[in-house]
């Protein structure tokens, strides 16, 4: 019976056969994603609501938006679509999705030719692994058994049969021969690792994945041999994820670098052979965390992870590398031997790939043996936290190696991670100006450059760099592509495109999961928490961040862990959970020990001062802010310095030093503060501090003009949160001008806008002045209602306790008023209650 078959772009969708094809290639989609695509295509004439689509896919409601979003991400991923381009599936904001590609429909009962379903990909014949030439044989498609029969495993491809293989991107390859080895030098202790660096906004935590090196696979003069055990094949499926542990090395001290060097080489080789493998940087963190863990600690790796333990031995001039691989139904030993230790490691990795039914990666980027060893040794030093040693190795190398693009790229990442932004940018610009640049390396360099832009809050150029990187890296290593997608999600979030951000972050997570990148997955979750924060949902952000903190701690990811703890402290402050905020920020203290990035250390100083202010410890906050002013860099730390100045203004206001507060807040309102990572909260709250201080110091006309400017600024990107603060500013200005009815109406409007925003700090900050205004206006019943709304914070927040004291006093409840006043004074610490003034240190250059 004829059935409807849809054609769009290069795709053919057959719902009845449950097949999606691109040309002759059948594409794999999870069942939920396939059902979603089929439903959207069948109803392409209209937008489909989220609930309708959930019901169509899962047959019930109650499925989360996150699950639906992941299904949409997988649909877009297989179609080559993105959350930004939306060529096939368009997001309909606050409603659902619509299929928008031009589509034709035909009744079709025919099958695609069977030959197309069996288009060959190639694997190396294990029989010839030590013979100098590797033949290639067809491998069954993904839905067929992964291991060929013993007969077919040794059948060479020739003539007509070879064409599909070459179309698939594989072809005959030769086993590499060895060039003369570079002379080794003794290892020396230095500091720190190579990584792409963390992308930092103020409320967006954007931490980048590790830069994995694409090392040389140049032809060698004589074959590296694999032992006879490499001929054996396994019938088990390829692993869903693998991890390569540091190697045990039985050689002299000069070869100690092989412990991490071989680990990294084998890991990269497996990843290039399409076995998702935990990045080396994450492995180093896991080893450290495992060594420090208490008995019974949770293993962060999945139970079916293939765990590979390398062993390196030397017998005279000959090296042997053994890879013992266990887990996920496998128990394998792969061996490589050569007079060149790196060639032996590659041979062992390729042997293991063959046993897993995977094709070893094609050879030769033409780097040559000396460059390969320099890169591998430098990366091993960096993984061991010896970044100065890595720099020395590069600095001592001949100019032709030192100036090679791969080496320049590694050093640019060292500079970025260390906070040397100008030097990193100089290296990257030089690389990107090279017209003959390798596309994969160009994509990774663009990721690093984009990271630098994000750190500087340069969102537009960061987005452009990530977009180009994503195009160049499509189909390449999942971690590198995942980083590009992560960056696109971040830049979309900071420009307010939260639906696009969600889609891109979902794609990033899929890419990281496919690469087995535990660190990358945690980074995606950290950025989803940042999106929660941008949506003014600190409770959801804190929940995610607690989980992310545990993940980063298990991976011993120091910089990422510091970012997360500072973000968690900020979320707790917004939730009025000051003790929890203090505990989170204390886990970064002292920053010299816990925070590897110099720029982030100053943010840790500022955040700790912020927590001290929330505890009423103003003198201690003063000391930290003085340290920030004296030590931070005026250019590189401009945002942190502006936020520190804003905090100084708040401290002056809390002491009743209104003129000084107005001056300091005005100095804090610099362009650097206006858009810190896309979060408008610092600018808005600093402006509120400035306006209130102007009014209290008697500059009412100046405050009126500034209030109008503030409202115009808020109107540029309206939302409920901004509208609440705009109404609050109007209310306070009207009140001090004597227009009380207008003021009370604006206060009420602010609370109406705030109902959709679940931020306790904002609720108290806006409701408490409204309550005091109602008391002064004699509207005690309305004031009592508001006091009830704030009562849950009366035992922990001095503002609420003081408002209660004022209300009890107005109601003639003397005993209750006295008790509430005592509580307010106790909670206030060094902060002054309204109408009081407490003298204390004044910011540098200030009066008052």
DOZA-265078 format. One line per 4 residues: number of its first residue (from 1); their letters; for each residue x, y, z of C-alpha. Coordinates in steps of 0.2 Angstrom, whole numbers, always signed. Layout:
<sites>
NUM = A = X,Y,Z | ...
</sites>
This chain:
<sites>
1 = XXXX = +0,+0,+0 | +7,+17,-4 | +13,+27,+10 | +18,+46,+12
5 = XXXX = +36,+49,+10 | +43,+67,+13 | +57,+75,+4 | +66,+91,+10
9 = XXXX = +83,+98,+7 | +94,+82,+4 | +83,+72,+16 | +70,+58,+13
13 = XXXX = +59,+54,+28 | +48,+38,+28 | +38,+38,+44 | +30,+21,+41
17 = XXXX = +47,+13,+38 | +54,+24,+52 | +69,+29,+41 | +77,+46,+38
21 = XXXX = +90,+46,+24 | +102,+59,+17 | +105,+53,-1 | +109,+34,+1
25 = XXXX = +114,+36,+19 | +102,+31,+33 | +103,+42,+48 | +101,+37,+66
29 = XXXX = +89,+46,+77 | +82,+41,+94 | +64,+35,+94 | +58,+51,+103
33 = XXXX = +67,+62,+91 | +61,+53,+76 | +43,+54,+82 | +45,+72,+85
37 = XXXX = +52,+76,+67 | +39,+65,+59 | +25,+75,+68 | +32,+92,+64
41 = XXXX = +34,+88,+46 | +17,+81,+45 | +10,+97,+53 | +22,+109,+44
45 = XXXX = +8,+120,+39 | +7,+127,+57 | +16,+129,+73 | +15,+115,+85
49 = XXXX = +13,+119,+104 | +25,+111,+117 | +11,+101,+125 | +4,+95,+109
53 = XXXX = +22,+89,+103 | +25,+81,+120 | +9,+71,+119 | +12,+66,+101
57 = XXXX = +30,+59,+105 | +27,+51,+123 | +9,+49,+123 | +7,+59,+139
61 = XXXX = +9,+75,+147 | +21,+78,+162 | +37,+76,+152 | +48,+91,+155
65 = XXXX = +53,+105,+143 | +71,+99,+145 | +67,+82,+138 | +58,+90,+123
69 = XXXX = +72,+102,+121 | +84,+88,+120 | +74,+79,+107 | +74,+95,+96
73 = XXXX = +92,+97,+98 | +95,+79,+92 | +83,+83,+77 | +93,+98,+73
77 = XXXX = +109,+90,+75 | +106,+76,+63 | +99,+88,+50 | +114,+100,+52
81 = XXXX = +103,+113,+58 | +107,+125,+73 | +97,+135,+86 | +102,+151,+77
85 = XXXX = +100,+146,+58 | +84,+136,+61 | +83,+131,+43 | +72,+116,+47
89 = XXXX = +65,+117,+64 | +60,+135,+70 | +57,+139,+88 | +41,+149,+91
93 = XXXX = +45,+158,+107 | +34,+154,+122 | +24,+142,+111 | +33,+128,+103
97 = XXXX = +41,+123,+86 | +37,+123,+68 | +45,+114,+53 | +49,+127,+40
101 = XXXX = +59,+119,+26 | +51,+117,+9 | +44,+100,+8 | +37,+88,-5
105 = XXXX = +27,+73,-2 | +25,+57,-12 | +17,+40,-10 | +31,+28,-10
109 = XXXX = +31,+10,-6 | +49,+6,-13 | +64,+3,-3 | +81,+12,-5
113 = XXXX = +93,+0,-15 | +101,-12,-3 | +118,-7,-9 | +116,+10,-2
117 = XXXX = +112,+3,+15 | +128,-6,+15 | +140,+8,+9 | +157,+3,+15
121 = XXXX = +167,+11,+28 | +185,+5,+31 | +194,-4,+45 | +213,-9,+44
125 = XXXX = +216,-27,+42 | +224,-34,+57 | +234,-47,+48 | +244,-34,+39
129 = XXXX = +247,-22,+54 | +266,-27,+55 | +269,-29,+37 | +272,-11,+31
133 = XXXX = +256,-9,+21 | +238,-9,+29 | +224,-15,+18 | +206,-10,+20
137 = XXXX = +191,-20,+21 | +172,-15,+21 | +164,-13,+38 | +145,-15,+40
141 = XXXX = +134,-1,+44 | +130,+4,+62 | +114,-7,+63 | +124,-23,+57
145 = XXXX = +136,-33,+68 | +152,-23,+71 | +165,-37,+68 | +167,-45,+50
149 = XXXX = +169,-63,+48 | +186,-71,+48 | +186,-73,+29 | +181,-55,+25
153 = XXXX = +193,-48,+38 | +208,-51,+26 | +200,-47,+10 | +208,-32,+1
157 = XXXX = +197,-19,-7 | +201,-16,-25 | +194,-8,-41 | +176,-6,-41
161 = XXXX = +173,-10,-23 | +185,+3,-17 | +175,+18,-23 | +162,+19,-9
165 = XXXX = +176,+18,+4 | +185,+33,-3 | +169,+42,-4 | +167,+39,+14
169 = XXXX = +183,+47,+18 | +194,+32,+20 | +207,+25,+8 | +223,+14,+8
173 = XXXX = +236,+20,+20 | +254,+15,+24 | +261,+11,+41 | +273,+25,+46
177 = XXXX = +291,+23,+47 | +303,+31,+60 | +313,+47,+58 | +328,+49,+69
181 = XXXX = +323,+53,+87 | +325,+70,+95 | +337,+69,+109 | +329,+69,+126
185 = XXXX = +332,+81,+140 | +330,+78,+159 | +313,+83,+166 | +313,+99,+177
189 = XXXX = +299,+105,+189 | +288,+120,+183 | +270,+125,+185 | +253,+123,+177
193 = XXXX = +244,+115,+163 | +239,+119,+145 | +220,+122,+142 | +209,+133,+132
197 = XXXX = +205,+143,+147 | +189,+148,+155 | +177,+160,+146 | +171,+173,+159
201 = XXXX = +157,+184,+161 | +152,+191,+178 | +136,+180,+180 | +139,+169,+165
205 = XXXX = +151,+155,+170 | +159,+149,+154 | +173,+137,+156 | +181,+130,+141
209 = XXXX = +186,+112,+137 | +204,+106,+136 | +214,+109,+120 | +219,+92,+114
213 = XXXX = +234,+91,+103 | +233,+84,+85 | +250,+77,+85 | +261,+71,+70
217 = XXXX = +257,+55,+61 | +271,+57,+48 | +278,+43,+38 | +292,+34,+47
221 = XXXX = +307,+25,+39 | +304,+8,+46 | +287,+0,+52 | +282,+0,+70
225 = XXXX = +277,-17,+74 | +262,-24,+83 | +263,-40,+92 | +253,-55,+86
229 = XXXX = +239,-53,+98 | +234,-38,+88 | +227,-50,+75 | +213,-55,+87
233 = XXXX = +196,-46,+85 | +182,-44,+98 | +164,-47,+94 | +159,-34,+108
237 = XXXX = +152,-17,+102 | +163,-2,+103 | +163,+6,+120 | +152,+21,+123
241 = XXXX = +166,+29,+132 | +184,+26,+137 | +197,+33,+148 | +216,+31,+147
245 = XXXX = +225,+32,+164 | +243,+38,+166 | +256,+25,+160 | +267,+15,+171
249 = XXXX = +285,+18,+164 | +299,+6,+167 | +314,+17,+160 | +326,+30,+166
253 = XXXX = +321,+46,+174 | +324,+55,+158 | +308,+47,+152 | +297,+51,+166
257 = XXXX = +287,+62,+154 | +280,+47,+146 | +268,+44,+160 | +257,+58,+154
261 = XXXX = +264,+59,+136 | +259,+41,+132 | +242,+43,+140 | +239,+59,+130
265 = XXXX = +244,+51,+114 | +234,+35,+116 | +219,+45,+121 | +220,+57,+106
269 = XXXX = +223,+42,+94 | +207,+33,+101 | +197,+48,+99 | +203,+51,+82
273 = XXXX = +197,+33,+79 | +180,+37,+84 | +181,+30,+102 | +174,+43,+114
277 = XXXX = +188,+46,+126 | +189,+56,+142 | +201,+71,+138 | +218,+70,+146
281 = XXXX = +215,+86,+156 | +200,+78,+165 | +210,+62,+168 | +223,+71,+177
285 = XXXX = +210,+79,+188 | +202,+62,+191 | +218,+54,+196 | +221,+68,+209
289 = XXXX = +203,+67,+215 | +204,+48,+216 | +221,+49,+226 | +213,+62,+238
293 = XXXX = +196,+53,+240 | +190,+45,+255 | +185,+26,+255 | +168,+23,+247
297 = XXXX = +169,+39,+237 | +157,+40,+221 | +166,+35,+205 | +161,+49,+192
301 = XXXX = +164,+36,+177 | +150,+26,+170 | +150,+8,+175 | +153,+2,+157
305 = XXXX = +167,+14,+154 | +182,+5,+145 | +197,+8,+157 | +214,+7,+148
309 = XXXX = +230,+5,+158 | +246,+8,+148 | +263,+1,+152 | +279,+7,+144
313 = XXXX = +295,-4,+145 | +312,-3,+136 | +323,-17,+131 | +339,-10,+125
317 = XXXX = +335,+1,+110 | +317,-6,+108 | +302,+0,+116 | +286,-9,+120
321 = XXXX = +269,-2,+125 | +255,-13,+132 | +237,-7,+133 | +227,-17,+145
325 = XXXX = +208,-12,+142 | +194,-18,+153 | +176,-14,+155 | +160,-13,+145
329 = XXXX = +161,-31,+140 | +179,-30,+135 | +195,-38,+142 | +209,-34,+129
333 = XXXX = +227,-32,+127 | +235,-22,+113 | +254,-21,+111 | +265,-10,+100
337 = XXXX = +284,-11,+98 | +297,+0,+90 | +313,+8,+92 | +303,+24,+94
341 = XXXX = +292,+25,+109 | +279,+36,+102 | +278,+25,+86 | +276,+10,+98
345 = XXXX = +262,+19,+107 | +253,+23,+91 | +254,+5,+85 | +247,-1,+102
349 = XXXX = +233,+12,+101 | +229,+7,+83 | +229,-12,+87 | +216,-8,+101
353 = XXXX = +205,+1,+89 | +206,-14,+77 | +201,-25,+91 | +186,-13,+95
357 = XXXX = +180,-14,+77 | +186,+4,+73 | +196,+11,+59 | +213,+18,+65
361 = XXXX = +214,+36,+59 | +223,+40,+43 | +241,+45,+44 | +251,+61,+41
365 = XXXX = +249,+79,+44 | +267,+80,+39 | +273,+87,+56 | +288,+76,+57
369 = XXXX = +295,+66,+72 | +305,+81,+81 | +289,+92,+81 | +278,+77,+87
373 = XXXX = +290,+74,+102 | +291,+93,+106 | +272,+94,+107 | +269,+78,+116
377 = XXXX = +282,+83,+129 | +276,+101,+131 | +258,+94,+133 | +264,+81,+146
381 = XXXX = +272,+95,+156 | +257,+106,+155 | +246,+91,+161 | +257,+89,+175
385 = XXXX = +255,+107,+180 | +273,+111,+175 | +268,+126,+163 | +285,+134,+165
389 = XXXX = +294,+118,+159 | +282,+118,+144 | +287,+135,+140 | +306,+131,+142
393 = XXXX = +304,+116,+131 | +297,+127,+117 | +309,+141,+120 | +324,+129,+119
397 = XXXX = +318,+121,+103 | +325,+126,+86 | +316,+141,+77 | +307,+130,+64
401 = XXXX = +299,+120,+78 | +296,+135,+90 | +287,+144,+76 | +276,+130,+70
405 = XXXX = +257,+134,+71 | +253,+119,+83 | +267,+125,+95 | +261,+144,+94
409 = XXXX = +243,+138,+97 | +249,+128,+113 | +258,+143,+120 | +243,+155,+116
413 = XXXX = +232,+144,+127 | +246,+144,+141 | +245,+163,+140 | +226,+164,+141
417 = XXXX = +224,+152,+155 | +237,+162,+165 | +228,+179,+161 | +241,+186,+149
421 = XXXX = +228,+191,+137 | +238,+203,+126 | +251,+190,+123 | +239,+177,+119
425 = XXXX = +230,+188,+107 | +246,+192,+98 | +250,+174,+95 | +232,+170,+89
429 = XXXX = +231,+184,+77 | +247,+179,+70 | +241,+161,+67 | +224,+167,+60
433 = XXXX = +233,+178,+47 | +241,+163,+39 | +231,+160,+23 | +237,+142,+22
437 = XXXX = +231,+138,+40 | +224,+120,+43 | +205,+122,+45 | +204,+111,+61
441 = XXXX = +218,+121,+69 | +210,+137,+63 | +194,+132,+72 | +203,+128,+88
445 = XXXX = +212,+145,+87 | +196,+154,+84 | +188,+145,+100 | +203,+152,+110
449 = XXXX = +201,+169,+103 | +183,+169,+106 | +187,+164,+124 | +198,+179,+126
453 = XXXX = +184,+190,+119 | +171,+184,+131 | +183,+187,+146 | +184,+205,+140
457 = XXXX = +165,+206,+138 | +167,+208,+119 | +151,+198,+114 | +149,+202,+96
461 = XXXX = +167,+197,+90 | +166,+182,+102 | +150,+176,+93 | +157,+179,+76
465 = XXXX = +173,+168,+81 | +162,+154,+88 | +151,+154,+73 | +166,+152,+61
469 = XXXX = +174,+139,+72 | +158,+129,+73 | +158,+128,+53 | +176,+123,+52
473 = XXXX = +175,+110,+66 | +158,+102,+60 | +162,+83,+59 | +178,+84,+68
477 = XXXX = +183,+81,+87 | +167,+82,+97 | +176,+92,+112 | +182,+106,+100
481 = XXXX = +165,+107,+91 | +156,+106,+108 | +166,+121,+114 | +161,+131,+99
485 = XXXX = +143,+127,+103 | +145,+131,+121 | +152,+148,+116 | +137,+151,+105
489 = XXXX = +125,+146,+119 | +134,+158,+130 | +134,+173,+118 | +116,+170,+114
493 = XXXX = +112,+170,+133 | +121,+186,+136 | +111,+195,+122 | +94,+189,+129
497 = XXXX = +91,+175,+116 | +88,+162,+129 | +78,+150,+118 | +93,+150,+106
501 = XXXX = +105,+148,+121 | +95,+133,+127 | +96,+125,+110 | +115,+128,+107
505 = XXXX = +119,+122,+125 | +109,+106,+121 | +119,+103,+105 | +135,+107,+115
509 = XXXX = +130,+93,+128 | +127,+81,+114 | +144,+84,+107 | +153,+83,+124
513 = XXXX = +144,+67,+128 | +149,+59,+111 | +167,+64,+115 | +166,+56,+133
517 = XXXX = +171,+74,+139 | +166,+74,+157 | +173,+91,+160 | +164,+98,+145
521 = XXXX = +147,+91,+151 | +150,+99,+168 | +154,+115,+159 | +137,+115,+149
525 = XXXX = +128,+112,+166 | +137,+127,+173 | +131,+138,+159 | +113,+131,+160
529 = XXXX = +114,+137,+178 | +120,+154,+172 | +105,+155,+161 | +94,+152,+176
533 = XXXX = +103,+166,+184 | +99,+178,+169 | +81,+173,+171 | +81,+178,+189
537 = XXXX = +79,+160,+195 | +93,+159,+209 | +85,+144,+217 | +87,+134,+201
541 = XXXX = +104,+141,+198 | +110,+136,+215 | +103,+118,+213 | +112,+116,+197
545 = XXXX = +128,+124,+203 | +129,+112,+218 | +129,+98,+207 | +142,+106,+195
549 = XXXX = +153,+110,+210 | +153,+92,+215 | +157,+87,+197 | +171,+99,+195
553 = XXXX = +178,+94,+212 | +178,+76,+207 | +188,+81,+191 | +199,+92,+201
557 = XXXX = +196,+106,+189 | +203,+121,+199 | +198,+136,+189 | +181,+129,+184
561 = XXXX = +178,+125,+203 | +182,+143,+208 | +170,+150,+195 | +156,+139,+201
565 = XXXX = +159,+143,+220 | +159,+162,+216 | +143,+160,+206 | +135,+149,+220
569 = XXXX = +139,+162,+233 | +130,+175,+222 | +115,+164,+220 | +114,+162,+239
573 = XXXX = +115,+180,+242 | +100,+183,+231 | +91,+169,+241 | +96,+178,+257
577 = XXXX = +105,+162,+263 | +120,+172,+269 | +128,+158,+279 | +128,+147,+263
581 = XXXX = +135,+161,+253 | +149,+163,+266 | +153,+144,+265 | +154,+144,+246
585 = XXXX = +166,+159,+245 | +176,+152,+259 | +180,+137,+248 | +189,+148,+237
589 = XXXX = +200,+156,+251 | +214,+160,+251 | +213,+164,+232 | +231,+161,+230
593 = XXXX = +229,+143,+234 | +212,+139,+226 | +210,+151,+211 | +223,+148,+197
597 = XXXX = +218,+163,+187 | +224,+180,+192 | +209,+189,+185 | +197,+177,+195
601 = XXXX = +207,+180,+211 | +201,+198,+211 | +183,+193,+208 | +185,+181,+223
605 = XXXX = +191,+196,+234 | +176,+206,+228 | +164,+192,+231 | +170,+189,+249
609 = XXXX = +168,+207,+253 | +151,+206,+246 | +147,+192,+258 | +155,+202,+273
613 = XXXX = +143,+216,+269 | +128,+205,+269 | +134,+199,+287 | +136,+217,+293
617 = XXXX = +155,+215,+294 | +159,+231,+285 | +177,+234,+292 | +182,+217,+285
621 = XXXX = +174,+221,+268 | +183,+238,+268 | +200,+229,+270 | +196,+217,+256
625 = XXXX = +191,+232,+244 | +206,+241,+248 | +216,+226,+243 | +207,+225,+227
629 = XXXX = +209,+244,+223 | +228,+243,+226 | +232,+226,+217 | +220,+224,+202
633 = XXXX = +224,+230,+185 | +214,+245,+179 | +211,+238,+162 | +210,+219,+164
637 = XXXX = +200,+220,+180 | +189,+234,+175 | +172,+226,+178 | +178,+219,+195
641 = XXXX = +185,+236,+200 | +168,+244,+195 | +159,+231,+205 | +170,+234,+220
645 = XXXX = +167,+253,+219 | +148,+249,+219 | +150,+239,+234 | +160,+253,+243
649 = XXXX = +145,+264,+239 | +133,+252,+247 | +144,+252,+262 | +144,+271,+264
653 = XXXX = +125,+271,+262 | +124,+257,+275 | +134,+268,+287 | +122,+283,+283
657 = XXXX = +136,+292,+273 | +124,+298,+259 | +135,+311,+250 | +149,+298,+250
661 = XXXX = +138,+284,+244 | +132,+296,+230 | +149,+300,+224 | +156,+282,+225
665 = XXXX = +140,+275,+216 | +143,+288,+202 | +161,+283,+200 | +155,+264,+198
669 = XXXX = +143,+268,+184 | +156,+266,+171 | +154,+257,+154 | +163,+242,+160
673 = XXXX = +149,+239,+173 | +134,+242,+161 | +136,+225,+152 | +146,+213,+163
677 = XXXX = +143,+196,+154 | +125,+202,+148 | +119,+203,+166 | +111,+220,+170
681 = XXXX = +109,+217,+189 | +125,+226,+194 | +121,+241,+184 | +103,+242,+190
685 = XXXX = +107,+240,+208 | +121,+252,+208 | +110,+265,+199 | +97,+262,+213
689 = XXXX = +111,+265,+226 | +116,+281,+217 | +98,+288,+216 | +94,+284,+234
693 = XXXX = +110,+292,+240 | +107,+308,+229 | +89,+310,+237 | +95,+307,+255
697 = XXXX = +109,+319,+253 | +97,+333,+247 | +101,+332,+228 | +83,+329,+224
701 = XXXX = +83,+338,+207 | +98,+329,+201 | +90,+313,+207 | +75,+317,+196
705 = XXXX = +85,+319,+181 | +95,+303,+184 | +78,+294,+187 | +72,+299,+170
709 = XXXX = +88,+293,+162 | +87,+277,+171 | +69,+273,+165 | +75,+277,+147
713 = XXXX = +89,+264,+149 | +78,+251,+156 | +66,+253,+142 | +79,+248,+129
717 = XXXX = +77,+230,+135 | +61,+228,+145 | +56,+213,+156 | +47,+211,+172
721 = XXXX = +62,+213,+183 | +68,+229,+175 | +50,+236,+176 | +50,+232,+194
725 = XXXX = +65,+242,+198 | +60,+256,+186 | +43,+258,+196 | +53,+257,+212
729 = XXXX = +64,+272,+207 | +49,+282,+202 | +40,+278,+218 | +55,+284,+229
733 = XXXX = +57,+300,+218 | +38,+304,+220 | +39,+301,+238 | +53,+313,+242
737 = XXXX = +44,+326,+231 | +29,+324,+242 | +18,+316,+229 | +13,+302,+241
741 = XXXX = -2,+294,+232 | +8,+293,+216 | +23,+285,+225 | +12,+272,+234
745 = XXXX = +4,+267,+217 | +22,+265,+209 | +27,+255,+224 | +12,+244,+221
749 = XXXX = +16,+243,+203 | +34,+237,+207 | +27,+223,+217 | +15,+218,+203
753 = XXXX = +30,+216,+191 | +40,+207,+204 | +27,+193,+206 | +35,+184,+191
757 = XXXX = +53,+185,+198 | +58,+173,+212 | +72,+183,+220 | +70,+185,+239
761 = XXXX = +84,+199,+239 | +74,+209,+227 | +57,+206,+236 | +64,+212,+252
765 = XXXX = +74,+227,+244 | +58,+233,+236 | +44,+228,+248 | +53,+235,+264
769 = XXXX = +53,+253,+259 | +35,+252,+253 | +30,+245,+270 | +39,+260,+279
773 = XXXX = +30,+272,+267 | +13,+264,+271 | +17,+266,+290 | +22,+284,+287
777 = XXXX = +6,+287,+277 | -5,+279,+291 | -10,+264,+281 | -7,+252,+294
781 = XXXX = -18,+238,+288 | -9,+237,+271 | +7,+238,+280 | +3,+223,+290
785 = XXXX = -1,+213,+275 | +16,+217,+267 | +24,+213,+284 | +16,+196,+283
789 = XXXX = +24,+193,+266 | +41,+197,+273 | +39,+188,+289 | +49,+172,+284
793 = XXXX = +65,+183,+284 | +61,+193,+300 | +74,+182,+310 | +88,+183,+298
797 = XXXX = +87,+200,+289 | +89,+216,+298 | +79,+226,+286 | +64,+216,+289
801 = XXXX = +66,+216,+308 | +67,+235,+308 | +51,+236,+297 | +42,+225,+309
805 = XXXX = +49,+236,+324 | +42,+251,+315 | +25,+243,+312 | +23,+237,+330
809 = XXXX = +28,+254,+336 | +14,+262,+325 | +2,+249,+332 | +6,+253,+350
813 = XXXX = +14,+236,+353 | +28,+242,+364 | +35,+226,+369 | +35,+218,+352
817 = XXXX = +43,+234,+345 | +57,+233,+357 | +60,+215,+354 | +60,+218,+335
821 = XXXX = +72,+233,+337 | +84,+223,+347 | +84,+209,+334 | +87,+222,+320
825 = XXXX = +102,+229,+329 | +109,+212,+332 | +107,+207,+314 | +113,+224,+307
829 = XXXX = +131,+222,+314 | +140,+237,+309 | +126,+243,+297 | +116,+258,+303
833 = XXXX = +97,+257,+305 | +87,+271,+295 | +90,+288,+303 | +106,+283,+311
837 = XXXX = +124,+286,+305 | +139,+275,+309 | +156,+281,+306 | +169,+270,+298
841 = XXXX = +183,+269,+285 | +180,+279,+269 | +185,+274,+251 | +202,+281,+245
845 = XXXX = +200,+299,+239 | +183,+301,+248 | +177,+312,+261 | +163,+310,+273
</sites>
